[in-house]
Amino acid sequence: MQRNVKIVIFLSLINFAGALWPVTALVNRIEPFVLGLPFFLFWTTLWILVCFFNLLLCYLLWDKREDRRP
């Protein structure tokens, strides 16, 4: 397996881990407020941004030449 594919799999697992039940249960609270948002809303917004950048990296790392057929 190519190195880029391993990185893409790792980034995908990070995206998946942020939405798992045990993780969200740990951050499901109102206080502390971060940037004027309750902590759970801040966590959700943060994971949306993290997922966006991870997916952007996955897109850039994925070898598109691999999908071409001769």
Contacts in CASP RR format, 6 or more apart in sequence:
PFRMAT RR
TARGET T0000
AUTHOR 0000-0000-0000
METHOD contacts of the structure
MODEL  1
MQRNVKIVIFLSLINFAGALWPVTALVNRIEPFVLGLPFFLFWTTLWILV
CFFNLLLCYLLWDKREDRRP
2 63 0 8 1.000
4 61 0 8 1.000
4 62 0 8 1.000
4 63 0 8 1.000
5 62 0 8 1.000
5 63 0 8 1.000
7 57 0 8 1.000
7 61 0 8 1.000
8 58 0 8 1.000
8 61 0 8 1.000
8 62 0 8 1.000
11 54 0 8 1.000
11 55 0 8 1.000
11 57 0 8 1.000
11 58 0 8 1.000
12 54 0 8 1.000
12 58 0 8 1.000
14 50 0 8 1.000
14 54 0 8 1.000
15 50 0 8 1.000
15 51 0 8 1.000
15 54 0 8 1.000
15 55 0 8 1.000
17 23 0 8 1.000
18 24 0 8 1.000
18 47 0 8 1.000
18 50 0 8 1.000
19 47 0 8 1.000
24 40 0 8 1.000
24 43 0 8 1.000
27 39 0 8 1.000
27 40 0 8 1.000
27 43 0 8 1.000
28 40 0 8 1.000
29 38 0 8 1.000
29 39 0 8 1.000
29 40 0 8 1.000
30 38 0 8 1.000
30 39 0 8 1.000
30 40 0 8 1.000
31 38 0 8 1.000
31 39 0 8 1.000
32 39 0 8 1.000
33 39 0 8 1.000
34 42 0 8 1.000
35 42 0 8 1.000
37 45 0 8 1.000
END
